[in-house]
Each structure stands twice: as structure tokens, then as C-alpha cells.
Amino acid sequence: MTLETHLDLVEEEAQAVLAAIDPEETIDFLRELVRVPSVNPPGDVSAAADICQRPLLGAGLDVRVLSYAPGRDNVVAELGPGDGPVLCFNAHLDVVPIGDESSWTHAPFGAEIDNGRVYGRGAGDDKASVTAQVMGAIALARSGVPLRGQLIVTEVADEETRGAGALHVIASPGFRPDGVIVGEQTLNRVAIGEKGSAGVNVVVSGRTAHGALPWEGANAVGGMARVIVALEDRLLPQLQQRTHPYFKPSSASVNLIEGGVKANVVPDRCSMFIDRRLVPGEDPATAVAEMRAVAEEAVSSHPGLSVTVTPAYEGLPATMSDPDGFLARAMLAANRFLGLSTELTGFSMATDGRFFGAAGFPTIIYGPGDPGLAHVPDEWVGVDEVLEATRAYALAALAMLSQSASGGSR
């Protein structure tokens, strides 16, 4: 969907901000970040946080570090007088493990440039967005354009382990932004929300017996197979019909399974994890109840088998900001000025945006890179994508915070 209403950017101001972006400095900063293995677990991002602080301080931003555990550093930098709208940039410094290093053809933390791409773990997820936000904020500061509001840049820890860093920032005294732009891989498209989640643990219980006498037992693995087939036959077709204009359909995926005692023993227990993702309008508790009903019916006619379905974590509904709100319009104004996509979309993966949204802050998601490249060997991001995102972040902040901005507040 293309949004027609938009904020206006003053040409002279926009060009001043864009002129303050140094492409070489920007990509050098990204490569320096990628070379720091801020892998989670264990989750120490202190070295990456230090890299972020230096240029922000050098550009005159007020910078502080909010630490909530050793190595868990959140960088918070502020620009502007704070007497108008407040915009927050957020991205994360931690990255997932590299997996089998033999699967990589580029060094996981080498930050090599090859054919216009920067390779390395976290190159896209999420240090490209960190780079775009930090360098976009610095460009805004260097441009000298007068601001009527405040930009807060937050680069946090622990996004890959359920958001402790973002939650710590949200709980900090005085944190009340009018809007948040979360940096993730959206191909530099404006995502006005993200899917919710309602993952569950399923356990089928049975009865052991000798493997040569299977009729004496109740096979939990066989029971789980019936549950999986029932989910595929009964629930998945329903989920594929649950659609939304900005999102891919609702989904459920069996991603982990474990069972068995010994090669010659009928198994009395089998467990699995279902990754359930929700579109706007779906309720996490209802989603759990649906999966439970299907699982219970699947084993109900098999003596000796029982099943439990319990939430793996506290589920969260999908989040979505107003597609005609000031935040989406500011980001679209930036993309329009740069000739980038003005088609709104939704984000399928979970981000720290869900916590900002739950706290009541309008939140969108935007950043360079393909989400399909996250967490894979030879992760990469395009140099041009990063530079485009840096320009877009800077211009979105300008559209909302400049003294010349029109319609930039709620």
C-alpha cells in the first residue's frame, strides 16, 4: 500500500544533512563493529558499545551508558533541545553465534568487502542498522540544521535473548519518546509493525515397554506424530487464511522435537516446540488454546497417551502503528526524497519493537539488508543499502524534528 499523505522536507536542509554523511567513514564504522564478536550467548557487547560512543561524543551528542549486568551495555545518545517531539532510534549490538565455521567462505568476523557487500556475522543483523542510526544522527548534528525536538539514539544489548536491553532502556527515568524507529533488515522498506508470537511446548506422555513388545506400551513418539499430522491437516490451512494487508499469513512451525529412551524401548515421552506467529487481530491465549485442542483430539482415541500444551514464554500480540501517523509519514518522506520504496509493509520476525509497542510508544521497523540473510553463514549486507539507510534515518529525523518540519508531532 502506498501512502499519499506525507511530511515535507525542506530541500536546503535535506541537502545539508546528506552532505554531512561520509560514505567511507560510514562503511569503516560498520566494518569495525562487525570485527567485534559480540556473540550472544554470552552477550558481552561492551566493545561494540565503546565503538558507538566515540563518534557520537565527537559529534557533540550527550552520551551515557546504561548497564544492567557486566558486559550488557546500552548506549544512549541525545541530540537536540528536547522542547518538541522526541524520536528514538533503536537497534541491537549483540549477534547470534556463527555455527559451523567451515560453512563460511568469508571470515565470520573479518568484515571483508567483496563485490559491494560487507560480510560477517551481524553485518546485516543488526550492525548495519546500528551504523545507519549512529551515522545518520551524526550527520544531523554536523549539518547544523536547527531542531525543535530531540533525537535519542539507543544501541542495546540482548535483543537476541528476549530483549533485556530494550526493556532496561524503556524503564529508565524520563524515557518517553513520541515514536521509535527500530533498526532491522527490511530492505529499506517501512514496516509499520511486526507479527506477534505464541510459542508453545508440547509434551506427549505414554508408557514404556520392550521394543519387541510394542503393544505392551503406549508410544509417545507415535502420539506426537499424530499431533503433528493433525496440526498440518486441521490448523495450518486455517492459519493460511488469516491474512493482513501488511503481513504474510499467520503461521505455525514445528522447530524442535525430542523423544525416546533407548533403541529397544518404547518411548514414554516426546516433546516439541511450535513457533507460532500471529497477525494483527489474533490473541496469544486463543492461539495456544487452538493448538491445545488439536493436540488433545489427536491422541484422545489412543489408550495410554496424554498431551500437555503450555506456553513457552509470555505471548505477545502483533504490533502495528498508524499507517497514516506521523512516524510512518516521517520515514516515508525520507524514502520518497531518496527515491526508495514508499510501500508500507509488516515485519515477520520478532524485534525489540514489540517491547516499545507494548509500552505504548508508536513504533516502526526500518533498516538495510535482507531478513532472509539473518543468522546464516556468509551473512552480508550491501554497501549501497547501508548508505541509503543512513541517509533515510537522517532525513526521517529531520522530517520530524526540524524547526521547519510540518506535521511532525502527534
FIFINU-780199 format. One record per residue: residue in one letter; x, y negated, z negated of N, C-alpha, C in turn. Coordinates in steps of 0.1 Angstrom, whole numbers, plus 5000, padded with zeros to 4 digits. Layout:
BEGIN
AXYZXYZXYZ ...
This chain:
BEGIN
M500850125000500050005000500949885000 T500649785009501449665009500649555003 L501249484993500649384986500849244993 E499849174995499949055003500248934995 T499648924982499948814974501348824968 H502048714967503448724962503848594956 L504948594949505548484944506448424955 D506748294954507648224963509048204958 L510048234966511348204963511848074970 V512447984963512947864969514247904977 E514247874990515347924998516747874993 E516847754989518147704985518647774972 E517747794963518047864951518448014954 A517648074962517948214965519248234972 Q519648144981520848154988522048124978 A521848044968522848014958523148144950 V522048214946522248334938522948444947 L522448454959523048564968524548534970 A524948404971526348374974527148404962 A526548414950527348444938527648594936 I527148674945527348824944528648854952 D529548914946530848954953530749104956 P530549144968530449294971531549374966 E532749334968533949414963533949424948 E533649314941533649324927532549414922 T531349414929530249494925530549644927 I531149684938531449824940532549874931 D533549784929534649824920534049844906 F533049764902532449784889531749924888 L531049954898530350084899531350194898 R532450184905533450294905534050314892 E534350194885534950204872533950274862 L532650244863531650314855531650464857 V531650504870531550644874532750724869 R533850654868535150724863535050764849 V534150694841533950724827532950844825 P533350954820532451074819531551064807 S530550974808529650954797528551064797 V528951184796528151304798527251324785 N526051364787525051384776524451524778 P524651624769525551604757527051604760 P527851554751527551504737526851364737 G527051274747526251154748527051024744 D528351034743529150914739529250824751 V528650704750528650614761529450484757 S530250494747530950374742531950314753 A532650394760533550344770532750274781 A531650334785530850274796530250144791 A529850134778529350014772530349904772 D531649944769532749844770532849784784 I532749864794532949824808531849724811 C530649744806529549654809529749514802 Q530249524790530349394782531249294788 R532349344793533449244798532949144808 P532349184819531949084829530749004824 L529849064816528748984811529248874802 L530148904793530748804785531448694793 G532148744804532948654812532048554820 A530748594822529848514829529048424820 G529348434807528648344798527448394791 L527048514793525848564787526148594772 D525148584764525248624750525148774749 V526148844744526148994745526349044730 R525549144727525749224715525549374718 V526049454708525849594710525049644698 L523949714702523149784692523449934691 S524149974681524550114680523650184669 Y523250294672522350374662522950504658 A524150534664524950654660526250644666 P527250714661528650704667528550734682 G529050644690529150654705527850624712 R526750604704525450564710525350414710 D525850354720525950204721524950154731 N524150064727523249994737523749854739 V524049814751524549674754523249594757 V523149474750522049384752522749244755 A522349194766522949064771521748974774 E521848844770520848754772521348634780 L520448584789520748464798519548374798 G519648244796518548154797518148104783 P517248004784516947934771515848004763 G515148094769514148164761512848084758 D512647984765511447904763510347914774 G510448034780509448064791509348214791 P508948264803508748414804510048484801 V509948604796511148684793511048814801 L512148834809512248954818513349044812 C513049174811514149264807514549364818 F515849374820516349484829516749594819 N516449714824516949834816517449944825 A518550004821519050124828519850204818 H520350324821521050404811522450444815 L523250454805524750474807525050624806 D524250704801524550854799524250924812 V524951034815524751114827524651264823 V524051344831523951484829525351554831 P525551674826526751754828526951784843 I528151814847528451834861528051974866 G527852074857527652204861528852274866 D528752364875529952434881530752344889 E531952304885532752214892533152264906 S533152394908533552454921532552414931 S531352374927530252334937530452194942 W531452124937531651984941532751984952 T532551904962533651884971534351754969 H533751664961534451544956534551554941 A535651494936535851504921534651444914 P534151514904532851464897533051324891 F534251294887534451154881535551084888 G535651114901536651044909536150914915 A534850894916534250774923534850744936 E535050854944535650844957534650774967 I535150694976534250634986534550714999 D533450765005533550845018532350815026 N532650755038531550725048530450635042 G530950535035529950445029529250485017 R529750595011529050644999530050654987 V529550624975530350644963529850774957 Y530850874955530551004950530851014935 G530051094928530451124914529251134905 R529351214894528251224885527851094879 G526551064881526050934877526150824887 A526750854898526850744908525550684912 G524550774913523150724915522350714902 D522450824895521650834882522550824870 D522850704865522050584868522950464869 K524250494872525150384871525050284883 A524450334894524150234905523150134900 S522150174892521150074887521849984876 V522650044868523349964858524149854865 T524849894876525649804883524849694889 A523749724896522849624902522249534892 Q521949584880521349494870522449404864 V523549454860524649374854525149274864 M525449314877525949224886524849124892 G523649164892522549074895522448964885 A522449004872522448904861523548804862 I524748864864525948774865525848674877 A525248724888525048624899524148514896 L523048554888522148454884522848344875 A523648394866524348304857525348214865 R526048274874527048204882526448094891 S525248124896524648034906524347894900 G524147894887523847764881522347714883 V521547804888520147764890519447754876 P518747634874518147614861517047724858 L517047774846516047874843515047814832 R513747864833512747824823512447934814 G513048044816512848164807514148234804 Q513948364800515148434796515248574803 L516448614807516648744812517448824801 I516948944798517649034789518049154796 V519349184796519849304802520149404792 T519549524793519749634783520249754790 E521449794787522049924793522250014781 V521550134781521350204769521850354770 A521950414758522350554757521150644757 D521350774759520450874755519150884764 E519150824775517950844784517750994788 E518951064790518851204794518451294783 T518351244770517851324759516651254752 R515651214760514351174755514351034749 G515250944753515050804751515350734738 A516250794730516550734717517150594719 G517950574729518550444732517550334734 A516550364744515550264747514650244735 L514350344728513450324716514150244705 H515450254704516150164695516050024699 V516249994712516049854717514649804714 I513649884718512349844716511949804702 A512549874692512349854678513149744672 S514049684680514949584675514149454672 P514549374662513849254659513749154670 G512549104673512348994683512249044697 F512349174700512249224713510849214718 R510449124726509149104731509149054746 P509649134755509649084769508249084775 D508148994785506848984792506749094803 G507949154807507949254817509349324817 V509349454821510549534821510749594835 I511949584840512249654853513249764849 V512849884850513750004847514450044859 G515750054858516550094870516650254871 E516150304882516250444885516250454901 Q516450574906516550594920515250584927 T514850474933513650464940513850424955 L515050444960515350394974515050254976 N515250174965514950034965513549994969 R512650084965511250064966510650024953 V509549954952508949904940507950014935 A508350084924507450184918506750114906 I505450114906504750044896504350134884 G504850254884504650344873505250474875 E505150554865505750694865504750794860 K504850914865504051024860504151054845 G503151104839503151144826503651284825 S503751344813504251474811503551544799 A503451674801502751754790503351894791 G504651914789505352044790504852124778 V504752254781504352354771505252474770 N505352534759505952664757504852774756 V505052874764504052984765504753104759 V504153174750504753304744503653414745 V503953514752503153634752503753744743 S502953794734503353894724502654024727 G503454134726502954264729503454364718 R503754484723504154594713505254674720 T506354694712507454774718507154924719 A507854994728507755134729508955184737 H509155314737510255364746509955334760 G510955294768510755264782510255384790 A510455504785509955624792508555654789 L507955584779506555594775505855464774 P505855394786505255254786503855244781 W503055354783501655344778501555334763 E502555364756502555354741502755214737 G503155124745503454984742502454894749 A502754764747502054654754503154564759 N503254564773504454494779504254344780 A504954274772504854124772505354064785 V506354114791506754064804505754084815 G505054194815503954214824502854124821 G502554094809501554004805501853864810 M503153824809503553694813503353684828 A503653794835503453794850502053764853 R501153824846499653794848499353644845 V499953584835499753444832500253364844 I501453394849501953314860501053324872 V500653444876499753464887498453384885 A497953394873496653314870496853164872 L497953114867498252974869498352934883 E499053014891499152984905497852994913 D496953094909495753114916494653014911 R494652984898493452904893493852754891 L494952734885495252594881495952514892 L496952564898497752494908496852434919 P495952514925495052444935494252324930 Q493852334918493152214912494052094911 L495352124907496252014905496651944918 Q496652024928497051964942495951874946 Q494751884941493651794945493551674936 R494351664926494451544917495451454922 T495051354930495951264937495751124932 H496651034936496550894933497250824944 P496750704947497350634959498850604958 Y499350594946500750564945501650684941 F501050794938501850904933501651034941 K502651124940502451254945501451334936 P500851444941499851504933500351554919 S499351574910499651644897500351774900 S501151824890501951944892502252014879 A502552144881503052234870504052324876 S505152344869506252434874506752514863 V506852654865507452744856508952734858 N509652674848511052644850512052724841 L511552784831512352874822511552994818 I512153114818511453234813512553324806 E512053384796512953474788512153594782 G512653714783511953824777512753954777 G512354044770513054174770513854204757 V513954324754514754374742515954444746 K515754544755516854634759516354704772 A517254754780516854814793515854934791 N515855004780514955114779513855094768 V513554964766512554934756511454844762 V510254884760509054794765509154664757 P509154554764509354424757508054384749 D508254334737507154284729507054134729 R507954064736507853924736508353864749 C507753764755508253694767507753554765 S508753464768508453314767508753244780 M508053134782508353054793508052904790 F508652814798508352674797507752624810 I506652554809505952494820506152344820 D506752294831506952154832505652094839 R504852024831503551974836503651824837 R503451774850503551634852502151574856 L501851464851500451404851500351284860 V499351264868499051144875498151054866 P498050924869497150844861495750894861 G495150894849493850944846493851074839 E494951154839495051274832495451254818 D494951334809495251334795496151444791 P497251414783498151524780497451644772 A496651604762495951714754495051794763 T494351734772493551814781494351904790 A495451854795496351934803496852054796 V497152044783497652154775496452254773 A495252204771494152294769493752374781 E493952304793493752374806494652494807 M495952474805496952584806496652694796 R496252654784495952754774494852834778 A493752774783492552854787492852954798 V493652914808494053004819494953124813 A495853094805496753194799495953294790 E495053244782494353334773493453424781 E492853374792491953464800492753564808 A494053534811494853624819495153744811 V495353734798495753854790494553914782 S493453854783492353894774491854034776 S491954084788491554224791492554324790 H493754294784494854384783495154414768 P494754524763494854554748496354544744 G496454484732497854474726498554344730 L498054264739498654144743497954024738 S498753924734498153794730499053684735 V498553564735499353454741499153324733 T500253244731500153114725500653014735 V500052904735500452784744500552664735 T501752614733501952504724502752394731 P502452264728503252154734504752164731 A505552144741507052154738507452014732 Y506751914734507051784729505751704729 E505851584724504651494724504451444738 G503351484744503051454758502751304759 L502951244771502651104774501851094787 P500851014787500150994800501050914810 A500650914822501250834832501150694829 T502150614833502150474830502050394844 M501350284844501150214856500950064853 S501749974859501549834857500549784868 D500049664866499149604875499849584889 P499249644899499949624912499849474917 D499049394912498949254915499449164904 G500149224894500649154883501949074887 F502348994878503548904880504748984882 L504849094875506149174876506349244889 A505249304894505349364908505549254918 R504849144917504949044927506448984927 A507048974915508448914915509349014922 M509249144920510049244927509849244942 L508549234945508149234959508649114966 A508648994959509148874965510648894969 A511448954960512848984963512949074975 N512249184975512349274986511949205000 R510849124999510449065011511448965016 F512148895007513148795011514348865018 L514648985013515749065018515349155030 G514149165034513749245044513649395040 L513449425027513349555022511849595021 S511549715017510149765017509349685007 T508049655012507049595003505949685000 E506149815002505149915000505249964985 L504249954977504349994964504250144963 T504850204953504850354951504850384936 G504850514933504950564920506150654919 F506650674906507850754904507550884898 S508050994903507651124899508351174886 M509651124884510451174873510151084860 A510551144849510351064836511550964835 T511250844830512250744828512050684814 D512950594810512750524798511550424799 G511050404811509950324813508750364806 R508550494803507350534796507350484782 F508550464776508550404762508250254762 F508750184772508350044773506950024776 G506350114784504950104787504150134775 A504550244768503750284756503750174745 A504850084745504949984736504149854740 G503549864752502649754756503349654766 F504549684771505249594780504949634794 P504549544803504349584817505749624822 T505749734829506949804834506849854848 I507949824856508049884869509449954870 I509650034880510850104882511450074896 Y512750044896513350004909514850034908 G515450084919516850094919517350164932 P518650164934519250224946519450374944 G519350444956519650584956518450664958 D518650794962517550884964517350974952 P516150984946515951064934516251214937 G516151254949516551394952517951424950 L518851324948520251344946520651344932 A519751314923519951314909520251454904 H521351474895521651594888522151704897 V522551674910523051774919524551764921 P525251864925526651854929526851754940 D528051684940528251584950527251474950 E526751434939525851324937526551194944 W525751114951526250994957525250894958 V525750774961524850654964525550574974 G524750514983525250434994525750304989 V526850254994527350124990526350014994 D525850025006524849925010523649925001 E523150034997522050044988522249964975 V523449984969523849924957523849774958 L524449724969524449584972523049524974 E522249594981520849554983520149544970 A520349644961519649644948520149524939 T521449504940522049394932521349264936 R521249234949520549114954519149114950 A518449224951517049234948516849204933 Y517649264924517449234910517649084907 A518649034913518948884910517848804915 L517248834927516148754932514848774925 A514648894920513448914912513448834899 A514648834893514748744881514548604884 L515148564895514948424900513448394902 A512748484909511348454912510548434899 M510948504888510148504876510648394867 L511948354867512448274856512948134861 S513048114874513547984878512547874874 Q513047754872512147644869511247614881 S511647654893510847634905509847744908 A509947854899509147964902507647934901 S506847994910505347974909504748114905 G503948104895503148224891504048334884 G505148294878506048394873505748444859 S504748384853504348434839502948494839 R502648564829501348624828500248524826 
